[in-house]
Amino acid sequence: MDINVDALRRDLEEFYGSAAFGGFPAAFVDLAQVENASPQQLVELSRRAGLDLTDYEA
């Protein structure tokens, strides 16, 4: 499966950023990981976040 990494990164940044500023400061750690993550790491982070990767198929 080919993943649109840019869209996935953007959505993960929004997901963890919203959580961090919404009262879950521990999400800042995940947000920092997203910014520097490889494509494979992004896939793993998205699975942990419960995102559906089929939404990001290229």
PDB file of N, CA, C and O in Angstrom:
ATOM      1  N   MET A   1       0.852  -1.177   0.000  1.00  0.00           N
ATOM      2  CA  MET A   1       0.000   0.000   0.000  1.00  0.00           C
ATOM      3  C   MET A   1       0.897   1.239   0.000  1.00  0.00           C
ATOM      4  O   MET A   1       1.791   1.367   0.837  1.00  0.00           O
ATOM      5  N   ASP A   2       0.654   2.141  -0.936  1.00  0.00           N
ATOM      6  CA  ASP A   2       1.366   3.417  -0.978  1.00  0.00           C
ATOM      7  C   ASP A   2       0.584   4.433  -0.155  1.00  0.00           C
ATOM      8  O   ASP A   2      -0.626   4.584  -0.325  1.00  0.00           O
ATOM      9  N   ILE A   3       1.285   5.127   0.739  1.00  0.00           N
ATOM     10  CA  ILE A   3       0.669   6.074   1.660  1.00  0.00           C
ATOM     11  C   ILE A   3       1.064   7.494   1.276  1.00  0.00           C
ATOM     12  O   ILE A   3       2.222   7.755   0.951  1.00  0.00           O
ATOM     13  N   ASN A   4       0.101   8.408   1.313  1.00  0.00           N
ATOM     14  CA  ASN A   4       0.383   9.830   1.148  1.00  0.00           C
ATOM     15  C   ASN A   4       0.952  10.325   2.473  1.00  0.00           C
ATOM     16  O   ASN A   4       0.206  10.703   3.377  1.00  0.00           O
ATOM     17  N   VAL A   5       2.270  10.318   2.578  1.00  0.00           N
ATOM     18  CA  VAL A   5       2.959  10.625   3.826  1.00  0.00           C
ATOM     19  C   VAL A   5       2.715  12.064   4.265  1.00  0.00           C
ATOM     20  O   VAL A   5       2.582  12.328   5.460  1.00  0.00           O
ATOM     21  N   ASP A   6       2.654  12.989   3.327  1.00  0.00           N
ATOM     22  CA  ASP A   6       2.445  14.393   3.682  1.00  0.00           C
ATOM     23  C   ASP A   6       1.084  14.600   4.351  1.00  0.00           C
ATOM     24  O   ASP A   6       0.982  15.300   5.358  1.00  0.00           O
ATOM     25  N   ALA A   7       0.053  13.993   3.791  1.00  0.00           N
ATOM     26  CA  ALA A   7      -1.285  14.112   4.380  1.00  0.00           C
ATOM     27  C   ALA A   7      -1.348  13.421   5.733  1.00  0.00           C
ATOM     28  O   ALA A   7      -1.976  13.929   6.662  1.00  0.00           O
ATOM     29  N   LEU A   8      -0.705  12.271   5.848  1.00  0.00           N
ATOM     30  CA  LEU A   8      -0.688  11.546   7.108  1.00  0.00           C
ATOM     31  C   LEU A   8       0.034  12.354   8.178  1.00  0.00           C
ATOM     32  O   LEU A   8      -0.452  12.459   9.304  1.00  0.00           O
ATOM     33  N   ARG A   9       1.175  12.920   7.845  1.00  0.00           N
ATOM     34  CA  ARG A   9       1.922  13.734   8.807  1.00  0.00           C
ATOM     35  C   ARG A   9       1.085  14.939   9.251  1.00  0.00           C
ATOM     36  O   ARG A   9       1.017  15.247  10.441  1.00  0.00           O
ATOM     37  N   ARG A  10       0.459  15.607   8.303  1.00  0.00           N
ATOM     38  CA  ARG A  10      -0.365  16.785   8.614  1.00  0.00           C
ATOM     39  C   ARG A  10      -1.496  16.417   9.571  1.00  0.00           C
ATOM     40  O   ARG A  10      -1.738  17.125  10.548  1.00  0.00           O
ATOM     41  N   ASP A  11      -2.187  15.314   9.295  1.00  0.00           N
ATOM     42  CA  ASP A  11      -3.301  14.908  10.142  1.00  0.00           C
ATOM     43  C   ASP A  11      -2.836  14.453  11.521  1.00  0.00           C
ATOM     44  O   ASP A  11      -3.512  14.710  12.518  1.00  0.00           O
ATOM     45  N   LEU A  12      -1.695  13.782  11.587  1.00  0.00           N
ATOM     46  CA  LEU A  12      -1.156  13.388  12.889  1.00  0.00           C
ATOM     47  C   LEU A  12      -0.736  14.609  13.702  1.00  0.00           C
ATOM     48  O   LEU A  12      -0.944  14.646  14.915  1.00  0.00           O
ATOM     49  N   GLU A  13      -0.152  15.597  13.051  1.00  0.00           N
ATOM     50  CA  GLU A  13       0.204  16.829  13.751  1.00  0.00           C
ATOM     51  C   GLU A  13      -1.043  17.509  14.303  1.00  0.00           C
ATOM     52  O   GLU A  13      -1.038  18.004  15.431  1.00  0.00           O
ATOM     53  N   GLU A  14      -2.099  17.532  13.520  1.00  0.00           N
ATOM     54  CA  GLU A  14      -3.362  18.115  13.977  1.00  0.00           C
ATOM     55  C   GLU A  14      -3.954  17.300  15.129  1.00  0.00           C
ATOM     56  O   GLU A  14      -4.433  17.865  16.113  1.00  0.00           O
ATOM     57  N   PHE A  15      -3.920  15.973  15.002  1.00  0.00           N
ATOM     58  CA  PHE A  15      -4.470  15.084  16.022  1.00  0.00           C
ATOM     59  C   PHE A  15      -3.761  15.280  17.362  1.00  0.00           C
ATOM     60  O   PHE A  15      -4.403  15.523  18.384  1.00  0.00           O
ATOM     61  N   TYR A  16      -2.425  15.171  17.346  1.00  0.00           N
ATOM     62  CA  TYR A  16      -1.672  15.290  18.595  1.00  0.00           C
ATOM     63  C   TYR A  16      -1.617  16.737  19.084  1.00  0.00           C
ATOM     64  O   TYR A  16      -1.601  16.976  20.291  1.00  0.00           O
ATOM     65  N   GLY A  17      -1.589  17.686  18.182  1.00  0.00           N
ATOM     66  CA  GLY A  17      -1.609  19.094  18.585  1.00  0.00           C
ATOM     67  C   GLY A  17      -2.903  19.457  19.283  1.00  0.00           C
ATOM     68  O   GLY A  17      -2.891  20.162  20.293  1.00  0.00           O
ATOM     69  N   SER A  18      -4.015  18.982  18.755  1.00  0.00           N
ATOM     70  CA  SER A  18      -5.312  19.227  19.392  1.00  0.00           C
ATOM     71  C   SER A  18      -5.373  18.587  20.775  1.00  0.00           C
ATOM     72  O   SER A  18      -5.893  19.177  21.722  1.00  0.00           O
ATOM     73  N   ALA A  19      -4.836  17.381  20.879  1.00  0.00           N
ATOM     74  CA  ALA A  19      -4.830  16.698  22.175  1.00  0.00           C
ATOM     75  C   ALA A  19      -3.955  17.454  23.167  1.00  0.00           C
ATOM     76  O   ALA A  19      -4.338  17.630  24.324  1.00  0.00           O
ATOM     77  N   ALA A  20      -2.784  17.900  22.722  1.00  0.00           N
ATOM     78  CA  ALA A  20      -1.852  18.588  23.610  1.00  0.00           C
ATOM     79  C   ALA A  20      -2.441  19.891  24.134  1.00  0.00           C
ATOM     80  O   ALA A  20      -2.338  20.198  25.322  1.00  0.00           O
ATOM     81  N   PHE A  21      -3.056  20.649  23.242  1.00  0.00           N
ATOM     82  CA  PHE A  21      -3.619  21.931  23.658  1.00  0.00           C
ATOM     83  C   PHE A  21      -5.014  21.781  24.246  1.00  0.00           C
ATOM     84  O   PHE A  21      -5.580  22.739  24.772  1.00  0.00           O
ATOM     85  N   GLY A  22      -5.560  20.584  24.156  1.00  0.00           N
ATOM     86  CA  GLY A  22      -6.889  20.319  24.704  1.00  0.00           C
ATOM     87  C   GLY A  22      -6.860  19.743  26.101  1.00  0.00           C
ATOM     88  O   GLY A  22      -7.889  19.288  26.600  1.00  0.00           O
ATOM     89  N   GLY A  23      -5.712  19.752  26.742  1.00  0.00           N
ATOM     90  CA  GLY A  23      -5.648  19.304  28.117  1.00  0.00           C
ATOM     91  C   GLY A  23      -4.875  18.021  28.344  1.00  0.00           C
ATOM     92  O   GLY A  23      -4.885  17.480  29.450  1.00  0.00           O
ATOM     93  N   PHE A  24      -4.202  17.525  27.311  1.00  0.00           N
ATOM     94  CA  PHE A  24      -3.393  16.315  27.440  1.00  0.00           C
ATOM     95  C   PHE A  24      -1.949  16.646  27.073  1.00  0.00           C
ATOM     96  O   PHE A  24      -1.499  16.330  25.971  1.00  0.00           O
ATOM     97  N   PRO A  25      -1.220  17.284  27.993  1.00  0.00           N
ATOM     98  CA  PRO A  25       0.132  17.750  27.667  1.00  0.00           C
ATOM     99  C   PRO A  25       1.092  16.636  27.281  1.00  0.00           C
ATOM    100  O   PRO A  25       2.097  16.907  26.622  1.00  0.00           O
ATOM    101  N   ALA A  26       0.824  15.408  27.662  1.00  0.00           N
ATOM    102  CA  ALA A  26       1.698  14.295  27.264  1.00  0.00           C
ATOM    103  C   ALA A  26       1.706  14.112  25.752  1.00  0.00           C
ATOM    104  O   ALA A  26       2.637  13.511  25.216  1.00  0.00           O
ATOM    105  N   ALA A  27       0.704  14.609  25.059  1.00  0.00           N
ATOM    106  CA  ALA A  27       0.638  14.489  23.600  1.00  0.00           C
ATOM    107  C   ALA A  27       1.721  15.316  22.918  1.00  0.00           C
ATOM    108  O   ALA A  27       2.002  15.106  21.738  1.00  0.00           O
ATOM    109  N   PHE A  28       2.341  16.264  23.648  1.00  0.00           N
ATOM    110  CA  PHE A  28       3.444  17.028  23.067  1.00  0.00           C
ATOM    111  C   PHE A  28       4.597  16.109  22.672  1.00  0.00           C
ATOM    112  O   PHE A  28       5.297  16.374  21.694  1.00  0.00           O
ATOM    113  N   VAL A  29       4.794  15.037  23.426  1.00  0.00           N
ATOM    114  CA  VAL A  29       5.857  14.076  23.110  1.00  0.00           C
ATOM    115  C   VAL A  29       5.569  13.422  21.764  1.00  0.00           C
ATOM    116  O   VAL A  29       6.457  13.317  20.919  1.00  0.00           O
ATOM    117  N   ASP A  30       4.336  12.985  21.566  1.00  0.00           N
ATOM    118  CA  ASP A  30       3.963  12.363  20.293  1.00  0.00           C
ATOM    119  C   ASP A  30       4.024  13.376  19.156  1.00  0.00           C
ATOM    120  O   ASP A  30       4.427  13.042  18.042  1.00  0.00           O
ATOM    121  N   LEU A  31       3.625  14.606  19.435  1.00  0.00           N
ATOM    122  CA  LEU A  31       3.677  15.648  18.412  1.00  0.00           C
ATOM    123  C   LEU A  31       5.112  15.865  17.952  1.00  0.00           C
ATOM    124  O   LEU A  31       5.361  16.003  16.755  1.00  0.00           O
ATOM    125  N   ALA A  32       6.046  15.895  18.875  1.00  0.00           N
ATOM    126  CA  ALA A  32       7.456  16.060  18.518  1.00  0.00           C
ATOM    127  C   ALA A  32       7.952  14.878  17.686  1.00  0.00           C
ATOM    128  O   ALA A  32       8.756  15.060  16.771  1.00  0.00           O
ATOM    129  N   GLN A  33       7.486  13.685  17.991  1.00  0.00           N
ATOM    130  CA  GLN A  33       7.886  12.507  17.219  1.00  0.00           C
ATOM    131  C   GLN A  33       7.368  12.593  15.794  1.00  0.00           C
ATOM    132  O   GLN A  33       8.070  12.216  14.856  1.00  0.00           O
ATOM    133  N   VAL A  34       6.154  13.082  15.619  1.00  0.00           N
ATOM    134  CA  VAL A  34       5.551  13.178  14.290  1.00  0.00           C
ATOM    135  C   VAL A  34       6.372  14.101  13.389  1.00  0.00           C
ATOM    136  O   VAL A  34       6.564  13.817  12.206  1.00  0.00           O
ATOM    137  N   GLU A  35       6.844  15.183  13.947  1.00  0.00           N
ATOM    138  CA  GLU A  35       7.567  16.172  13.145  1.00  0.00           C
ATOM    139  C   GLU A  35       8.840  15.606  12.521  1.00  0.00           C
ATOM    140  O   GLU A  35       9.242  16.034  11.439  1.00  0.00           O
ATOM    141  N   ASN A  36       9.479  14.645  13.195  1.00  0.00           N
ATOM    142  CA  ASN A  36      10.745  14.105  12.709  1.00  0.00           C
ATOM    143  C   ASN A  36      10.663  12.638  12.284  1.00  0.00           C
ATOM    144  O   ASN A  36      11.692  12.012  12.030  1.00  0.00           O
ATOM    145  N   ALA A  37       9.483  12.100  12.207  1.00  0.00           N
ATOM    146  CA  ALA A  37       9.298  10.671  11.949  1.00  0.00           C
ATOM    147  C   ALA A  37       9.538  10.303  10.485  1.00  0.00           C
ATOM    148  O   ALA A  37       9.255  11.073   9.568  1.00  0.00           O
ATOM    149  N   SER A  38      10.063   9.115  10.311  1.00  0.00           N
ATOM    150  CA  SER A  38      10.193   8.537   8.971  1.00  0.00           C
ATOM    151  C   SER A  38       8.799   8.068   8.537  1.00  0.00           C
ATOM    152  O   SER A  38       7.891   7.995   9.365  1.00  0.00           O
ATOM    153  N   PRO A  39       8.620   7.755   7.264  1.00  0.00           N
ATOM    154  CA  PRO A  39       7.316   7.247   6.825  1.00  0.00           C
ATOM    155  C   PRO A  39       6.859   6.011   7.611  1.00  0.00           C
ATOM    156  O   PRO A  39       5.682   5.890   7.951  1.00  0.00           O
ATOM    157  N   GLN A  40       7.785   5.103   7.894  1.00  0.00           N
ATOM    158  CA  GLN A  40       7.430   3.895   8.658  1.00  0.00           C
ATOM    159  C   GLN A  40       6.991   4.255  10.075  1.00  0.00           C
ATOM    160  O   GLN A  40       6.039   3.676  10.598  1.00  0.00           O
ATOM    161  N   GLN A  41       7.674   5.198  10.688  1.00  0.00           N
ATOM    162  CA  GLN A  41       7.300   5.635  12.034  1.00  0.00           C
ATOM    163  C   GLN A  41       5.942   6.322  12.026  1.00  0.00           C
ATOM    164  O   GLN A  41       5.169   6.179  12.973  1.00  0.00           O
ATOM    165  N   LEU A  42       5.646   7.067  10.964  1.00  0.00           N
ATOM    166  CA  LEU A  42       4.336   7.705  10.854  1.00  0.00           C
ATOM    167  C   LEU A  42       3.222   6.665  10.806  1.00  0.00           C
ATOM    168  O   LEU A  42       2.169   6.841  11.418  1.00  0.00           O
ATOM    169  N   VAL A  43       3.462   5.589  10.078  1.00  0.00           N
ATOM    170  CA  VAL A  43       2.468   4.517  10.003  1.00  0.00           C
ATOM    171  C   VAL A  43       2.218   3.940  11.394  1.00  0.00           C
ATOM    172  O   VAL A  43       1.072   3.712  11.779  1.00  0.00           O
ATOM    173  N   GLU A  44       3.288   3.707  12.140  1.00  0.00           N
ATOM    174  CA  GLU A  44       3.144   3.164  13.494  1.00  0.00           C
ATOM    175  C   GLU A  44       2.404   4.141  14.407  1.00  0.00           C
ATOM    176  O   GLU A  44       1.529   3.736  15.173  1.00  0.00           O
ATOM    177  N   LEU A  45       2.750   5.413  14.329  1.00  0.00           N
ATOM    178  CA  LEU A  45       2.058   6.414  15.147  1.00  0.00           C
ATOM    179  C   LEU A  45       0.582   6.507  14.789  1.00  0.00           C
ATOM    180  O   LEU A  45      -0.267   6.689  15.662  1.00  0.00           O
ATOM    181  N   SER A  46       0.283   6.380  13.508  1.00  0.00           N
ATOM    182  CA  SER A  46      -1.119   6.461  13.090  1.00  0.00           C
ATOM    183  C   SER A  46      -1.917   5.262  13.596  1.00  0.00           C
ATOM    184  O   SER A  46      -3.091   5.392  13.941  1.00  0.00           O
ATOM    185  N   ARG A  47      -1.277   4.102  13.638  1.00  0.00           N
ATOM    186  CA  ARG A  47      -1.951   2.914  14.182  1.00  0.00           C
ATOM    187  C   ARG A  47      -2.228   3.097  15.661  1.00  0.00           C
ATOM    188  O   ARG A  47      -3.306   2.748  16.140  1.00  0.00           O
ATOM    189  N   ARG A  48      -1.256   3.647  16.392  1.00  0.00           N
ATOM    190  CA  ARG A  48      -1.455   3.906  17.819  1.00  0.00           C
ATOM    191  C   ARG A  48      -2.572   4.919  18.047  1.00  0.00           C
ATOM    192  O   ARG A  48      -3.302   4.840  19.036  1.00  0.00           O
ATOM    193  N   ALA A  49      -2.699   5.877  17.118  1.00  0.00           N
ATOM    194  CA  ALA A  49      -3.726   6.908  17.231  1.00  0.00           C
ATOM    195  C   ALA A  49      -5.089   6.409  16.762  1.00  0.00           C
ATOM    196  O   ALA A  49      -6.104   7.067  16.987  1.00  0.00           O
ATOM    197  N   GLY A  50      -5.112   5.254  16.112  1.00  0.00           N
ATOM    198  CA  GLY A  50      -6.372   4.695  15.646  1.00  0.00           C
ATOM    199  C   GLY A  50      -6.852   5.245  14.314  1.00  0.00           C
ATOM    200  O   GLY A  50      -8.035   5.146  13.988  1.00  0.00           O
ATOM    201  N   LEU A  51      -5.935   5.826  13.541  1.00  0.00           N
ATOM    202  CA  LEU A  51      -6.318   6.344  12.230  1.00  0.00           C
ATOM    203  C   LEU A  51      -6.426   5.203  11.225  1.00  0.00           C
ATOM    204  O   LEU A  51      -5.711   4.206  11.317  1.00  0.00           O
ATOM    205  N   ASP A  52      -7.320   5.365  10.278  1.00  0.00           N
ATOM    206  CA  ASP A  52      -7.525   4.374   9.223  1.00  0.00           C
ATOM    207  C   ASP A  52      -6.587   4.711   8.061  1.00  0.00           C
ATOM    208  O   ASP A  52      -6.775   5.718   7.379  1.00  0.00           O
ATOM    209  N   LEU A  53      -5.593   3.876   7.843  1.00  0.00           N
ATOM    210  CA  LEU A  53      -4.596   4.145   6.806  1.00  0.00           C
ATOM    211  C   LEU A  53      -5.162   4.103   5.399  1.00  0.00           C
ATOM    212  O   LEU A  53      -4.559   4.656   4.479  1.00  0.00           O
ATOM    213  N   THR A  54      -6.294   3.467   5.211  1.00  0.00           N
ATOM    214  CA  THR A  54      -6.885   3.447   3.867  1.00  0.00           C
ATOM    215  C   THR A  54      -7.294   4.852   3.425  1.00  0.00           C
ATOM    216  O   THR A  54      -7.443   5.105   2.229  1.00  0.00           O
ATOM    217  N   ASP A  55      -7.474   5.757   4.371  1.00  0.00           N
ATOM    218  CA  ASP A  55      -7.793   7.147   4.033  1.00  0.00           C
ATOM    219  C   ASP A  55      -6.596   7.870   3.422  1.00  0.00           C
ATOM    220  O   ASP A  55      -6.752   8.954   2.858  1.00  0.00           O
ATOM    221  N   TYR A  56      -5.410   7.285   3.526  1.00  0.00           N
ATOM    222  CA  TYR A  56      -4.187   7.923   3.071  1.00  0.00           C
ATOM    223  C   TYR A  56      -3.519   7.207   1.920  1.00  0.00           C
ATOM    224  O   TYR A  56      -2.373   7.501   1.582  1.00  0.00           O
ATOM    225  N   GLU A  57      -4.227   6.270   1.315  1.00  0.00           N
ATOM    226  CA  GLU A  57      -3.675   5.573   0.145  1.00  0.00           C
ATOM    227  C   GLU A  57      -3.454   6.556  -0.991  1.00  0.00           C
ATOM    228  O   GLU A  57      -4.315   7.375  -1.314  1.00  0.00           O
ATOM    229  N   ALA A  58      -2.260   6.448  -1.592  1.00  0.00           N
ATOM    230  CA  ALA A  58      -1.929   7.347  -2.701  1.00  0.00           C
ATOM    231  C   ALA A  58      -2.431   6.789  -4.008  1.00  0.00           C
ATOM    232  O   ALA A  58      -2.246   7.409  -5.056  1.00  0.00           O
TER     233      ALA A  58
END
